Amino acid sequence: MAGKKRKVTKSSVSIKDGFGTAFRLGNTTTKLSGIIFGLGNLVHKQMVVGLIFLSVEIAYIYYMITFGIQSIIDFTTLGTRVQEEVFNEAKQIYEYIPGDNSMLCLLYGVITLFITFGFILFLVTSVKSAYNTQRRKELGKPILKFIDYLRSLKHDNLHKSLLFLPIMGVLCFTVIPLVFMILIAFTSFDKDHQPPGNLFEWVGVDNFVNMFSRGSALANTFWPILRWTLLWAVVATITCYILGMLLAILINRKGTRFKGFWRFLFVLSIAMPQFVSLLTMRAIFNTNGPVNALLRTIGLIGITESIPFLTDATFAKITIIFINLWIGVPFTMLTTTGILQNIPKELYEAAKVDGANAFVTFFKITLPYMLFVTTPTLITTFVGNINNFNVIFLLTAGGPEAIDYYYAGKTDLLVTWLYKLTITNKDYNSGAVIGIIVFIILATLSLLTYRHTGSYKDEEALQ
C-alpha cells in the first residue's frame, strides 16, 4: 500500500562510508582501530564484535611470527639450503640432510601473501565498523548488538552469507593455485632443478625471452605450433559449424521424411564416449588398418604400400580435421535445429515472393540469424578447439615427431605440447609460460570478437 511505511530495524540502519572517509572523519578511537582491531567496538560495548576483530589480529601476528615472516623470506629466495648426502661413519650408511624445498617456499609464500591481503581487508573493516558505531552514537541511534549483525546476514547482508563459502572455495582451489602456476613461469623450475634434491630460483622474464627469441629451440617449436593451433581451431570451428547447420537445415526441410530417425542416427556418435570414437578412428586409419587394407584390395595402392594417414605431417593434419567433423557436426546440428525452428516463417515466405532462391535465403536470412544467436557458442567452441587435448593426443599423440622441435610433434597443439613439457620432460617453467600465452590469446580474441558482434551491440534486436 502507498501509505504504508516500511518498518526499519536497527540492523538495517548503517552508515555506508568508505575507508577513506571513515579514517579521515573518525575520532581517535576510530583511527586507532586500524592498529588495535576492534578497539572502537570494544569502547562502545560491542564486546563480541570487538573481540572477533582483535582475535583475527592476534592470530595474524602469531602466524607471521611463527611461520609467515620466514615464508616471505623463503618466497623471495626460494630456498638457500640444498639437500645433501652425507656418509654416517657410525652407521656406515649414507644419509640425506634435508634442505629447502623451492616449490613449498613458493607455495607458502603465495598463501602468506593472500593471508596478508585478508588481514588488510579486516583492517579496513575494523576502521569502518568503528566509524559506523561512532556515527550511530553521534546521531543518537542505538548501538548495534552482535545479534543485530547476525540478523543482518539474513536480510541486508544476505549476499555475504550466500557468497562466503563459494568465494572461499574459488579462492582456495582456483585463485591461489592459478597464481602459484603463473609465478612458476618466472622461475627456473625445469628438469635440472627438481626439488627437494635441487633448488630453483627467480629468473624474471628469461623464460618468456627464450620462448620468443629467434633461433632458440623453444622459439623454433613455439611459432610453428602456434600457427597450427590457430589454423586447427579456426578450421575445426568453421567446418563443424557450417556442416552442422547445413545438416540441420537438410533434416528440418519440409520434404525430408523420418526427421526423428535421421537426428537419432547422428546423435548416436554423441552417445558414444569421445575417447572410444577417437581410438576406433585411430585403429581404422592406421598403417595396417581397415582403410589401407581396403585400398590395397581394390587396387588403388600397391600391396606393400599404405597411405600415412596419421604418420605423415600433412596427411595427419587433414585426417584429424575430417575425423573431428564426425565428432563435432552432430553437436552443432542439435544446437542449430532448435534455432532454425524459431526463425519466423514469414521471413522465408516474403523472400520467396521476392524471388529469392535457396542460396540467397541462406545468406540473407538463415546465416545472419544463426550467427546473431550462436556467436557466444562459436567463441566457446573456438576456445575449446584451441585446448582440444583429446582429439590430438588420442589420434596422433602429437606425432609425427620432429627433430627440429623441442619435445613436440608436427600435430601438437600448444596444450599437448604443454602436457609433454610438464608431464614428460618436467619443464614446468616453460609449461607455465605456454599456459599464460594461451590465456592471453584466448582472452584477447574472445573479447575482441564478442564486442564486435551483433549479439553484444544489439542484444534486443530479435526480441
C-alpha positions in Angstrom: 0.0 0.0 0.0 1.1 3.5 -0.9 0.5 4.9 2.6 2.2 2.0 4.4 5.6 2.9 5.8 8.5 0.4 5.7 9.5 -0.9 9.1 13.1 -0.1 9.8 15.0 -2.3 12.2 18.2 -1.5 14.0 20.1 -3.9 11.8 19.0 -2.2 8.6 20.3 1.2 9.7 24.0 1.6 9.0 26.5 4.2 7.8 27.7 3.4 4.3 31.0 5.3 4.2 34.3 4.1 2.6 37.6 3.5 4.4 39.0 6.9 3.4 36.0 8.8 4.8 36.0 6.7 8.0 39.7 7.2 8.7 39.6 10.9 7.8 36.5 11.9 9.8 36.8 9.3 12.5 37.8 10.2 16.0 41.0 8.9 17.7 39.4 5.7 18.7 38.3 5.0 15.2 41.8 5.7 13.8 43.4 3.5 16.5 41.0 0.7 15.3 43.4 0.3 12.4 46.2 -0.6 14.8 44.2 -2.3 17.5 41.5 -4.2 15.7 38.0 -3.8 17.3 39.0 -1.0 19.6 36.2 1.2 18.5 33.7 -1.6 19.0 35.1 -2.5 22.5 34.9 1.1 23.6 31.2 1.2 22.6 30.4 -2.0 24.4 30.3 -4.2 21.3 32.3 -6.8 23.1 31.7 -9.8 20.8 32.3 -7.9 17.6 35.4 -6.2 19.0 36.8 -9.5 20.3 36.4 -11.1 16.9 38.4 -8.3 15.2 41.0 -8.5 17.9 41.3 -12.3 17.7 41.9 -12.0 14.0 44.7 -9.5 14.5 46.3 -11.7 17.3 46.0 -14.8 15.1 47.7 -13.0 12.2 50.5 -11.7 14.3 51.1 -15.1 15.8 51.1 -16.7 12.3 53.6 -14.1 11.0 55.9 -14.6 14.0 55.9 -18.4 13.9 55.7 -19.0 10.2 54.7 -16.1 8.0 57.8 -13.9 8.1 60.1 -16.9 7.3 57.7 -17.8 4.5 58.0 -14.3 3.0 61.8 -14.6 3.2 61.8 -18.0 1.6 59.5 -16.7 -1.0 62.0 -14.1 -2.1 64.9 -16.5 -2.2 63.0 -19.8 -3.0 65.4 -21.6 -0.6 69.1 -21.5 0.2 69.9 -24.9 1.7 70.3 -27.7 -0.8 69.6 -31.3 0.3 72.9 -33.1 0.9 74.1 -36.7 1.0 76.4 -37.4 4.0 78.2 -40.6 4.9 77.4 -41.6 8.5 80.6 -43.4 9.7 78.9 -44.7 12.8 76.2 -46.4 10.9 78.3 -47.0 7.7 75.4 -45.7 5.5 74.7 -42.6 3.5 72.1 -40.3 5.0 70.2 -37.3 3.5 70.3 -34.0 5.3 67.0 -32.2 4.4 67.3 -28.9 2.7 64.8 -26.3 1.5 62.1 -27.2 -1.0 61.7 -24.4 -3.5 58.2 -25.5 -4.5 57.0 -25.3 -0.9 58.8 -22.0 -0.4 56.8 -20.6 -3.4 53.5 -22.1 -2.3 53.8 -21.0 1.3 54.8 -17.5 0.2 51.8 -17.2 -2.0 49.5 -18.4 0.8 51.1 -15.9 3.2 50.6 -13.0 0.8 46.9 -13.9 0.4 46.5 -14.1 4.2 48.2 -10.7 4.5 45.7 -9.4 1.9 42.8 -10.8 4.0 44.4 -9.1 7.1 44.3 -5.8 5.3 40.6 -6.3 4.5 40.0 -6.9 8.2 41.9 -3.7 9.0 39.6 -1.7 6.7 36.6 -3.4 8.1 37.6 -2.7 11.6 38.0 1.0 10.9 34.7 1.2 9.0 32.9 -0.7 11.8 34.3 1.7 14.4 33.3 4.7 12.4 29.8 3.3 11.8 29.4 2.9 15.6 30.8 6.4 16.2 28.3 7.9 13.7 25.4 6.0 15.2 26.2 7.3 18.6 26.6 10.9 17.3 23.2 10.6 15.5 21.5 9.3 18.6 20.8 5.9 17.1 21.1 2.7 19.1 24.4 0.9 19.1 24.1 -2.4 17.2 24.5 -5.6 19.2 26.0 -8.8 18.0 22.6 -10.4 17.5 21.8 -7.5 15.1 24.8 -8.3 13.0 23.7 -11.9 12.8 20.2 -10.9 11.8 21.6 -8.7 9.1 23.2 -11.8 7.5 19.6 -12.9 6.7 18.5 -9.6 5.3 20.7 -6.6 4.4 23.9 -8.8 4.1 22.3 -11.9 2.8 24.5 -11.8 -0.3 27.6 -12.1 2.0 26.1 -15.1 3.7 25.4 -16.9 0.4 28.7 -16.0 -1.3 31.1 -16.6 1.6 31.6 -20.3 1.0 31.7 -20.1 -2.8 34.2 -17.3 -2.7 36.4 -19.1 -0.3 36.2 -22.2 -2.4 37.2 -20.3 -5.6 40.0 -18.6 -3.7 41.5 -21.7 -2.2 41.1 -24.1 -5.2 41.3 -21.7 -8.2 42.9 -18.4 -7.5 45.8 -19.4 -5.2 46.8 -22.4 -7.5 46.5 -20.2 -10.5 48.8 -17.5 -9.0 51.2 -20.3 -8.0 51.3 -21.7 -11.5 51.7 -18.2 -13.1 54.7 -17.4 -10.8 56.4 -20.7 -11.9 56.8 -19.1 -15.3 59.2 -16.6 -13.7 61.5 -19.3 -12.1 64.0 -21.9 -13.3 61.8 -24.8 -12.3 62.7 -27.4 -15.0 64.1 -30.9 -15.3 67.5 -29.7 -14.0 66.0 -28.0 -10.9 63.7 -30.5 -9.3 63.1 -30.1 -5.5 63.9 -31.3 -3.0 67.1 -32.5 -4.5 67.8 -29.2 -6.3 66.6 -25.7 -5.8 65.2 -23.4 -8.4 65.3 -19.6 -8.4 63.7 -16.5 -9.8 64.8 -15.7 -13.3 62.4 -12.8 -14.2 61.2 -12.8 -17.8 64.0 -15.0 -19.1 61.6 -17.9 -19.9 59.5 -15.5 -22.0 62.5 -14.2 -23.8 63.6 -17.8 -24.6 60.2 -18.6 -25.9 60.2 -15.7 -28.3 63.9 -15.3 -29.2 64.7 -16.1 -32.8 67.0 -19.2 -33.1 66.2 -20.7 -29.7 64.9 -24.3 -29.5 61.7 -23.2 -27.7 61.0 -20.4 -30.3 61.6 -22.8 -33.2 58.9 -25.0 -31.7 56.5 -22.4 -30.4 55.8 -20.4 -33.6 55.0 -23.4 -35.9 52.8 -25.0 -33.1 51.1 -21.6 -32.6 50.3 -21.3 -36.3 49.0 -24.9 -36.5 47.0 -24.4 -33.3 45.2 -21.3 -34.6 44.7 -22.9 -38.0 43.3 -26.0 -36.5 40.9 -24.0 -34.2 39.6 -21.8 -37.0 39.1 -24.7 -39.5 37.6 -27.1 -36.9 35.2 -24.5 -35.6 34.0 -23.2 -39.0 33.7 -26.7 -40.7 31.7 -28.2 -37.8 29.5 -25.1 -37.6 28.7 -24.8 -41.3 28.3 -28.5 -41.9 26.3 -29.0 -38.8 24.0 -26.1 -39.8 23.6 -27.4 -43.3 22.7 -30.9 -41.9 20.2 -29.4 -39.6 18.6 -27.4 -42.5 18.5 -30.5 -44.6 16.8 -32.6 -42.0 14.5 -29.8 -41.0 13.2 -29.0 -44.5 9.6 -29.9 -45.4 10.5 -32.6 -47.9 12.6 -34.6 -45.6 10.9 -37.7 -44.2 11.7 -39.5 -40.9 13.3 -36.4 -39.4 13.4 -38.0 -35.9 15.2 -41.1 -37.3 17.9 -39.0 -39.0 18.5 -36.9 -35.9 18.7 -40.1 -33.8 21.3 -41.6 -36.3 23.6 -38.7 -36.0 23.2 -38.3 -32.2 24.5 -41.9 -31.8 28.0 -40.5 -32.3 27.5 -38.2 -29.3 26.1 -41.1 -27.2 29.4 -43.0 -27.7 32.2 -41.7 -25.4 34.5 -39.5 -27.4 37.7 -41.3 -26.5 36.2 -44.6 -27.8 35.4 -42.9 -31.1 38.9 -41.4 -31.4 40.7 -44.7 -30.6 38.4 -46.5 -33.1 39.3 -44.0 -35.7 43.0 -44.3 -34.9 42.7 -48.0 -35.5 40.7 -47.6 -38.7 43.2 -45.2 -40.3 46.3 -47.0 -39.0 49.0 -48.0 -41.5 47.7 -51.6 -41.5 44.1 -50.6 -40.6 40.9 -51.3 -42.5 41.1 -48.3 -44.7 44.6 -49.1 -46.1 43.6 -52.8 -46.4 40.5 -51.8 -48.4 42.6 -49.6 -50.7 45.0 -52.4 -51.3 42.2 -54.8 -52.0 40.6 -52.6 -54.7 44.0 -51.8 -56.2 44.2 -48.1 -55.5 47.6 -48.6 -53.8 50.2 -51.4 -54.0 50.1 -54.5 -51.9 53.1 -53.2 -49.8 52.1 -49.6 -49.8 49.9 -47.7 -47.3 48.7 -44.1 -47.0 50.3 -42.4 -44.0 47.0 -41.0 -42.6 48.5 -40.5 -39.1 52.2 -40.7 -39.7 52.8 -38.0 -42.2 52.5 -34.4 -41.0 50.3 -33.1 -43.8 48.1 -36.3 -44.0 47.8 -36.4 -40.3 46.5 -32.8 -40.0 44.0 -33.3 -42.8 42.8 -36.6 -41.2 42.4 -35.0 -37.8 40.2 -32.3 -39.2 38.0 -34.8 -41.0 37.7 -37.1 -38.0 36.8 -34.0 -35.9 33.8 -33.5 -38.2 32.4 -36.8 -37.2 32.5 -35.7 -33.5 31.6 -32.0 -33.8 28.9 -31.9 -36.5 26.2 -33.7 -34.5 26.6 -31.2 -31.6 26.2 -28.3 -34.0 23.2 -30.0 -35.6 21.4 -30.3 -32.3 22.2 -26.7 -31.4 21.1 -25.2 -34.7 18.0 -27.4 -35.0 16.1 -25.6 -32.3 17.2 -22.1 -33.5 16.1 -22.9 -37.1 12.6 -23.9 -35.9 12.3 -20.5 -34.2 13.1 -18.4 -37.3 9.9 -16.7 -38.3 8.4 -18.4 -41.3 7.1 -15.0 -42.6 10.7 -14.1 -43.5 11.1 -17.1 -45.8 7.7 -16.5 -47.4 8.5 -12.9 -48.1 11.8 -13.8 -49.6 10.2 -16.4 -51.8 7.6 -13.8 -53.0 10.5 -11.5 -53.9 12.1 -14.3 -56.0 15.0 -15.2 -53.7 16.4 -18.7 -54.2 17.7 -21.0 -51.5 21.2 -19.7 -51.8 20.1 -16.1 -51.2 17.7 -17.1 -48.5 20.5 -18.9 -46.6 23.0 -16.0 -46.7 20.4 -13.2 -46.1 18.1 -14.8 -43.5 19.3 -18.1 -42.1 23.1 -17.4 -41.6 22.7 -13.9 -40.1 20.0 -15.1 -37.7 22.2 -18.1 -36.7 25.3 -16.0 -36.2 23.4 -13.5 -34.1 22.2 -16.2 -31.7 25.2 -18.6 -31.7 28.1 -16.2 -31.6 28.8 -16.9 -27.9 28.7 -20.6 -28.7 31.1 -20.1 -31.6 33.5 -18.3 -29.3 33.3 -21.1 -26.7 33.8 -23.7 -29.4 36.9 -21.9 -30.7 38.3 -21.7 -27.2 37.6 -25.4 -26.8 39.3 -26.3 -30.0 42.5 -24.4 -29.1 42.5 -26.5 -25.9 41.3 -29.7 -27.6 43.6 -32.2 -26.0 41.6 -35.3 -26.6 41.4 -35.3 -30.4 45.1 -34.6 -30.9 46.5 -36.8 -28.2 44.3 -39.8 -28.8 44.7 -39.8 -32.6 48.4 -39.0 -33.1 49.8 -38.2 -29.7 51.2 -35.0 -31.4 53.2 -37.0 -33.9 54.9 -37.5 -36.2 57.9 -36.5 -34.2 60.1 -33.6 -35.4 63.9 -33.5 -34.9 63.9 -29.7 -35.1 61.1 -29.3 -32.4 61.7 -29.2 -28.7 59.8 -32.2 -27.3 56.9 -31.8 -29.7 55.5 -33.3 -32.9 54.1 -31.9 -36.1 50.5 -32.1 -35.0 50.9 -31.0 -31.4 48.8 -28.1 -30.2 50.0 -25.7 -27.6 48.0 -27.6 -24.9 49.5 -31.0 -25.9 53.0 -29.5 -26.1 52.4 -28.1 -22.6 51.5 -31.6 -21.4 54.7 -33.1 -22.8 56.8 -30.3 -21.4 55.4 -30.7 -17.9 54.5 -34.4 -17.5 57.2 -36.0 -19.7 60.1 -33.5 -19.6 59.4 -31.8 -16.3 60.0 -28.3 -17.7 57.3 -26.7 -15.6 58.6 -23.1 -16.2 58.2 -23.4 -20.0 54.8 -25.1 -19.5 53.7 -22.2 -17.3 54.8 -19.7 -20.0 52.7 -21.5 -22.6 49.7 -21.5 -20.3 50.0 -17.8 -19.8 50.4 -17.2 -23.5 47.3 -19.4 -24.3 45.3 -17.5 -21.8 46.3 -14.1 -23.2 45.5 -15.2 -26.8 42.1 -16.7 -25.8 41.1 -13.7 -23.6 42.0 -11.2 -26.3 40.4 -13.0 -29.2 37.3 -13.8 -27.3 36.7 -10.3 -26.0 37.5 -8.6 -29.3 35.4 -11.0 -31.3 32.4 -10.8 -29.0 32.4 -7.0 -28.7 32.3 -6.6 -32.5 29.3 -8.9 -32.9 25.6 -8.1 -33.1 25.0 -10.3 -30.0 26.9 -7.6 -28.0 26.0 -4.4 -29.8 22.3 -5.1 -30.3 21.2 -7.8 -27.9 17.5 -6.8 -28.2 17.3 -6.8 -32.0 15.4 -10.2 -32.2 13.2 -9.8 -29.2 
